[in-house]
């Protein structure tokens, strides 16, 4: 499974749910990016900085999930 496109799809779905009346341009302004950048984000484009994805997640109330990114899983053998 290619994760980045799924993240982009999730971003788009969350945007439409949280701000249903926003156009792409409106939400892009909220995030502080241009329309084209938001389109790339919704495609899961890695050329957009993680900070921009975080800002969008924060606006959508989804920023708690960022704490879990790249967090190593604990095993029974860890001290």
Secondary structure, 3 states (H helix, E strand, C coil): CCHHHHHHHHHHHHHHHHCCCCCHHHHHHHHCCCHHHHHHHHCCCCCCCHHHHHHHHHHCCCHHHHHHCCCCCCCCCCC
